[in-house]
């Protein structure tokens, strides 16, 4: 099992690679923090992930998109209006 910082480092590297392949607007970070699967860290340590994104050169705008805005936009576009 990776430690929290090691997991965050790899997640951020993977996100940067995905952005390079499909573009920023098509990448979002999900959450497996509901206990259904074993993960290296939980929602209480999302700050470590944010810190790692900043270390790897992500802008504040990119971080906002990855950590919620892209998923919100996708759901608003795909779900029925009522």
Secondary structure, DSSP 8 states (H G I E B T S, - for coil): ---HHHHHHHHHHHHHHHHHHH-GGG------TTSSS--SS-GGGHHHHHHHHHHTT--HHHHHIIIIIHHHHHHHHHS---
